[in-house]
Amino acid sequence: MNTLTSRCASGLIALVLLSACATQESGTADAAAGGSGAAPGSLVANGKLTTEGEARRERAFKAYQAGNKALAYSEWLGIAEQGYAESQFNISVMESDGDTGAANMSKALAWLHKAADGNYPEAQFQFAQRYNKGEGVTKDVPKALVYWRKCALLGEKRCAFNAGVALAGGLGVARDEAAARTLFAEAGSGTGALPAAQSELGKMYLQDNKERDFVKARQWLEQAAAGNDAEAQYNLALIYSNGYGVKADKRKALALYQRAAKQGEPMSLNNLGAAYRFGEGVPKDQKKALAMFKQAHDAGNMQATVNLADMSFKGWGVRANKTAAADLYKLAADAGHPAGRCRYAQALRHGDGVTRNPGQANRLQEAANNASAPCDSDAPLGEYLVNRRVKVRP
């Protein structure tokens, strides 16, 4: 496949949505088959290039490679005007990039629309991305989903993945987990399988109470982890650490946490920090634990924030600082983290690093209990923290 590079910006859904710019497929053996019976001068017949159309297409690509954008545009335009979707897409890219003058987004979008409706997968993908983010068009996630699903039917795995993410999370469209699982399976299977799709599907089977299936979760997560997907490595480590549908294997879990932590995966950094904090499978090392908790905290992981606060409160691997610890507990509590709420309630109850406030302590304790995280804020933090760790849930 020859690649026509575009400077276009593709919109992304939150999470890990995949995007790319323009591609131009190389000619096929039957590319000119539509020429039979075509009117004189026709470049496209029956949806395929005539002999002359194929020749112009090749001249356009060679001219583009050589930097002669004006000639490339002229050659592709003639084919595009006769309804050939690939050339319509290339004209859209050139209009967007301003390859023959000032960028013209109105024309670019018009040609992109024609190419998408002409069933050109990359055009459908790009058009969906624009609707998803509202780039050049009014934001319309349902329309984005329509185009993602169209190109997914044509085998475009990025489209299947993005549609799956939208449906799994109900991101601008009605939530449909069954459809999401089907789309993730399509994106995660066969040639060009996407580890991110395998990871999302494995996570769904691991976490979904109604459809929870530890065997399927492990099967998909093993594939994604082998593809170096850090989140899959973390979730697979949870399976082996807790023995979900498999014999518990702490050593294997630790190795997976280490692989994911090297890629900066926050929960793996947190759990590996806990391993060093308590000497579980690795030599006990408070300074390493502190560094990993700090890295995970900086990435926004609230479990690590609580663990980092514990270290600061007790002076494990760092000089004790109850005020700094209370600030971290408050940060986690404000984010709604149950253990953070309980720890901050304890600090407020006893005036550890913060001014005593029994009323607020009561409210935080109740919130933690309501989140199924038993909390007794009467226990002084200094005593409570010994050998305590934040629970990890699938």
N, C-alpha and C positions, 0 to 999 in steps of 0.2 A: 504494500500500500504506500503510495506517495503521499506526502504530507504537505499541505498548504498551511503555513503558520499564520495565525491571526492574532492581532493584539486585543481581540474582543475579551471582555470580562464576563465570566459566567456567574450567575447568581447561585448562591448556596443556601440550602436549608440548614438550620442549626444541627449539630451533630457532625457527621463526617461525610456529607454529600460529595459525590465525585463529579468533577467537571472537566471539560476539555474544550479546545477550540476546533477550528475547521479541519476536515480531512477531505482529500480527493482520492477516490478509488482509482486504481489503475484499470485500463481497458480490459474487457473480457473477450473471449474468443467469439462470442456471438453479438458483440456490441453493435455491429453494423448490420445485423440480421434484418432490422426493420427496413432496410433499403429496398427490399423487393417490392416492386409496384409503387414506390414512392414517387410523388410528383417531382418533376425536374427542379433542382435547386433546394429541395427539402433537406433539412439537416436532421430532423427527427420524424420517425414514422412508427406508429404503433408503440409509442413509448420508448423506442430504441433509436440509437444514432444510425443514420445512414452512413455510407462510406465517406461522403463529404463531411458529415457531422463529426465522425471519428477523427478525420484528419484535422479539422479545425480545433477540436478538443485537445489533441496532442500539440498542435502549434501554440495554443494558449498556455498550456502548462510549461512548455519549453521557454516561451517568452517570459513567463512569470519567474521561472528559475533564473533566467538571464538578467532579470531586473527591468525588462521592458514591460512595465505594467500597463501602459496604454494599449499595446498590441494584445496583451493577454485579455484585457477588459473587452476590447472590440471583438475578439474571437469568441469568448465565452458568452458575450451579450447576445450574439446572433443565435446561439444554441438555446440560451435561456429563454429568449423571446418565443421560441417554438415549443417551450414547455418541458425542457429537460431539467429535472430537479437538481441534479448535481451541479450543473452550471449556474442555476438560479442561486444556489447556496454560495458558490464562489463569488458571484457578483455581489451578493449580500456582504460577504466578508470584505471585499475590496471597497464597497461603499462605506462600510463601517470604519475601515482603516484609513480612508482618504487616500487610496493608492493612486488615484489619477486627479487629485485636487483636494478640495476641502471635504472632510467627512460629511456624509449625508445620511443621518440616522433614519430619516423618514423613508428614503429609498431602500436603505439596508433592511429595515423591518418589513417593508412591502415584499422584497425579494425573498427574505427569510420565510415569510408567511407562505408564499407560493411554493417554496421548496418543501416546507413542512407538510403542506396539504398535498404535495406531490409524493409523499411517503418517503422522503429522504431522511434516514434515521438521525444523522447528525444535526440536521435542521430542526427536527422535532425536539431533539435534546436541548439545543440552544434556545429554541422558542419557549420550551417549558421553563428553562432556567430564568428567562426574562420575566415570564408571568409569575414565577415564584417570588422573585425579588422586586418586581415592579420596575424593571430597568427598561425604559423606553416605551413601556406599556403600563396600563393600570394594573396594579398587583391583583392577581386572580389565581389563587392556588388551585381551585377546582379545574380551571383551564390548564394549568401546568400539569395537573394529574392526568388529564385527558391525553396530552401530548406525550407524557412519560409512558403511559400505558400503551400508546400507539407504537412507540419505538421499542418498547419492551417486547411487543408481539413480533417485531422484526429481529429479535435476538440481541438488542442493545442492552447489555447488562447494567450499564450505569443508569439507564432509565428505569429498569426493574428495581434497582437498589433505591433510587430516589423516591419512586412511587411507594416502595415498601416503608421507607422512613416516614413519609407523610402519613400513610395509613396507620402505621403502628403507633405513632404518637398523637394522631388526630391533629396534625399541624396544618390548620386552615381547611381541613376537610373532615368529614365524619370518620371517626376511628373505626377501623376494620382489621382486627388482628389476624383473622383467618386469611384475608386477602394479602396482608403484609407477609405472613409466613410463606405463602405461595410465591410471592414476588422475590423474597429473599432467597428461597430455594432455587429459583430460576437464575438469579444473579450469582449464586454461590456454587453452581454446578457446571460441569463440562469445561470445555476449552475456554480459557480466559476467566475462570471463576474468580470472583472478588472476595478476598479474605474478609473485608469489612461486612459483606452480606452474610457470610458464614458466621461471623462473630455475632451479628445482630440476631440471627436466627437461633443460635445457641443460647444467647442471653434470654431470649423470649421463652425457650423451653425450660430454662433454669429458674426463671422468676415468676412466670405466669402460674398462679395457683390452680386455675381451671385446666390449663393444658400442660402443666408441669410434667416433664418427662426427662429424667436425669440421663437416661441412655441416649436419647436424641440430642440433648444438650451437649453431652460429652463428644458425640460423634462430630457435630458441627464445629464445636470449639477446638477440637484436636486439629481439624483441617485449617481453621483460621490461625491457630497458634503456630502451626508449621509454616504458614505464610507470614509470620512475624507480626501478626496483629496484637498489639500490646494489651488491649482490653480483653481479647480472647484469652491471652496467657493469664491474665489476672483471674478471670472467671473460671478457667480450667483449674487454676491453683486452688480456688475455693472448693471445687468439687473434690479434689484429692485431699485437701486439708481436712474437710469435714466428712469425707466418706459418703458423698451423695451418689448413691447408685453404683458405688465402686468401693473396693477396700481402701480405707484411708492410707495415704502415703505422704507423710509430712515431708520427707526428703524431696519427693517429686514436686510437691507444692512449693517448697522453698526455691527449688531451681527455676520454676516458672515465675515466681515473684521476682527473682533476680533478673531474669531475661526481660520482664516487663519494666522493672525499675530502671534498667539501663536505658530504656526509651522514654523515661520520665513519666510513666503511668502512675498517677497520684496514689491510688489505693494500694498498689503494689509497694510503692515507697513507704507508705504508712505501715503496712503489714511486715515488711522487711525490717523497718525500724523497730517494731514491736518484738520481732525475733531477736534482734540485737539487745533490746532493752531487757528481755527476760532470759537471754541465752538459750533460745529454743532452736536447736539445729545448727547454731553458729556460736562462736565464743561470745560471751556477754561483753558488750562494749557500749557504754553509755554515750560516748562521744559520737560513734557511728549512728547510734539510734537518734541522737539529737539532730545530726545533720540530715538524716532521711526524713524525720518529722518536719524539719524546717523546709526542706525542698517540697514536700507534699503540701504543707501549709501554704507556701508561696503560690502553689498551683490551685489554691482554693478548696482544698480538701478539709472539711470541718472535723473529721475524726482525727486527722493529724494535728489540727489546731488544738484540740483537747489534749492530745498526747504531749504536744509541745508545752502546753500550759502546765501539765502535771510535772514534766521535767523541771520547768522553771520554779514551780512551787516548792518542790522537794530538793532542788539543787542537785539533780542527777545529770552529770555531764556538763554542768554549767553552774555558775554561782546562783544560789537561791534568790528569787526575787518575787515575792508574793504579789506585789502591785502589778508587775508585768504579767504574771500568771492570771490574775483577775481580769485584766484587760483582754486576754486571749479567751478566757471562759466567756466573757460578755460577748465577744465577737461571735463565738459559736452559738451562744444562746440566742442572740439576735437573729441568727440565720436559721433558727428553729431546730438545731441539733439537740436531741434529747439529753445526751450525756453532758453537753455544754450547759444546758439549762439546769441540770441537777448540780453540776459542779459550781456554777455561779450562784445558785440558791444557797449552797453550803457556805460559799465565801460571804455572801450577804448575811446569812444567819449569824455567823461568828465574827464578822468584821475582819476577815482575812484578806488583806490587800485592798480592801474597799470599805467604805463606811457601812456600818450595820444597817440593814433595812429588812426587818422580819416580814413586813407586808409583801414586799416584792419577792422575797424568798418563798413565801407561801404560794404566790401565783406561779412562779417558775417550777416549783415542786409539783404543783397540780398539772401543769402543762406537760411535764416529763412523764408523770404517771399516766396521763391520758394518751400518751404516745406509746403505751405498753413498755415503758422503761422505768421500772420501779425505782423510786427515789426517796431517800430518807435524808433530808437536809439537816437533821439534828446531829448527824455524825460529823465530827470535825474533819476537815479535809486532810490534815496531816496524818491522821490515823487511817482514814478511809482509803487513801491512795496507795498504801503499801500493797504491792502485788496485784493492783487493779489494772485492768486494761479495757479499752473500748471494744465492745462486741462487734464482730463483723457479720453482716447478714447477706444472704444471696439476693 
